[in-house]
Amino acid sequence: MVALEPWRTSTRYKEHIPKSILLSSLTFFTMHLYLSSPTPWNTTYCTESGQVIYKSDAPLKLGARPITIKRIRPSITPPTAGTDNTLRDHFAHLAEIEYHSFRNSRIRYAEVDVPVNEFFKKQGWGWYGRNRVFKGPDGKEYTWHLTSRVSKLFTNDTAKTPIASFHRRRLGVLTDPRPASLEIFPAGEHMTDLIVVTFVYVEKLRTDRETAVESSGGGGG
C-alpha cells in the first residue's frame, strides 16, 4: 500500500483551491459535491452554488478505459472591472486511473504511478467484495466500504469515523428529486482530492460488480 507524501496536507493543498472554496471548507460542517450524471467516473462535481470543482472523463475504449480527473485552478488573470475571474473554469490534471475489468488497474496521482493492489490493500468484506484500504497524507489508514448500494469511507480504526459517503440520484417519484452527490465530512476536509480520486475508482469497481450480479440474477458476496 502506497503512503502519500505529507505535502498533500493542508498548506500546499490550499494553495491550489480558490479562496471562496477555502472559506467554505474552513467553516467545514459537511461538503456536498453534486454530480452532473449518475456515473462518478464520467461527470462533473460541483458545489451547491453550481461551481464545478472536479471533472472526470472516461471515453469508451476497447481494453483499458482511462479515467482522467481534473480539478479547478484559480484564475491567474487579473479581474476586469465589475467581474470576478477567480472561479473561471480552468482545470488542471489531478489524476488518471487506467481501469481494467479483468486485470490489475493502475492509479497515477501525486507523483505515484502504481497498480491498484499497491495503492490499496484489501481488508474485510463488503457486499461486492473486499473493502479497500489506503493510507492518507496524515499517515492514517482509511477504508472504502463496498456496500450494497453505494461506497462509504471511514477511518480504518475502532472509531470508524465517517469520512465520505456517496448518495445516488433520486428521481423524485415518491420523494423530492435529488442529484447524485459525494458527501465529505469534516474529518476528510484535509484530503478532498484524494477522496475524490479513490472514490472514482472504488465506485466504478463496485458498480461493475453490482451490474454483473444483477445480470446473472445472483446476490452480493
Secondary structure, 3 states (H helix, E strand, C coil): CCECCHHHCHHHHHHCCCHHHHHHHHCCCCEEEEECCCCCCCEEEECCCCCEEEEEECCCCCCCEEEEEEEEECCCCCCCCCCCCCCCCEEEEEEEEEECCCCCCEEEECCEEEEHHHHCEEEEEECCEEEEEEECCCCCEEEEEECCCCEEEEECCCCCCEEEEEECCECCCCCCCECCEEEECHHHHHHHHHHHHHHHHHHHHHHHHHHHHHHHCCCCC
